Amino acid sequence: MEKITFNSIDELYNRLKPAFRSKLSELKAKKITFITDKDLWTFLSKTKWSKEQDLELCDMVNDILNVNENELINFIHLIR
């Protein structure tokens, strides 16, 4: 399988946008409307992805779609 590489963080972020939109749609259905894609990015970047090496795109998408909502909400309340 060909390894996908990105030239910048912005390029990676843009590639992950569909997963962010999907998760935000799920959160919105649960009446959690104050979280943004940037919040998800920041949360996962600081709590999960910073501890990982050689992350694959599929792993990052999985992390986005399966984020612990309570941990995410608590994190957002702490940084705002």
N, C-alpha and C positions, 0 to 999 in steps of 0.2 A: 504494500500500500504506500502511496506517495505521501510524504510528510508535507503538511501545509505550513508555510511560514508567512509571517506578516512583517511588513517593513516598518510599522509603527503601532503604537498603542491605539491610535485612532482607527487604524485599519482593522485591528482586532475587535475593537469596540463596535464598529459598524457591522462587522460580520456576525456579532452576537445579538444585534438588535432584534431580529425575529424572536429569539428566545426571551429577551427582555419583554417584548410586547406580549408574548403569550403568558408569561408569569404575571405581568401587570393586569392583564385581562382576567386572569384567575383571581387575583387579589381584589379587583374591582367587584367581581361577582360576590365576594365575601364582605363587601362594603368597606374594604381597606383601600381608600382612594388617595391617601396622602403620600404614598411611596412612589418614587420616580425610577426610571431606568438608571439614572446616575446613582441613586441610593443603593440599588441592587449591586451595581458595579463597585461602588466604594465598600460596601459590606463584604462582598466576596473577595475583593482584592486585599482587604486588610485582615480578614479573619480566616480565610481558607487558602486562597491562591498564593499568598505570600509564603506559605509553608511548603509549597509544592515545587517540584522541578519537572521540566519537560511535560507540562500539561498539554493534553491534546484537546482540540476543539470540542470533540464529543463529550469529554469530561467536563469542560466548562459549561456546555449547554445543559448537561445533566445537573450540575450544581445549581444553575439558575432555576431550572424547572422544579428542583426538589429542595429549595432553600427552606430552612426552618423559619417559619413565619414569625413565631414568637421571638426568636433570637434577632431576626431582622428588625422587627418593630422596636425592641429594646435598644438595639444599636442606633437606630435612627433617632430615637428620643434622646440618646446620650450625645449625639453629635450636633443636634440642632439647638 
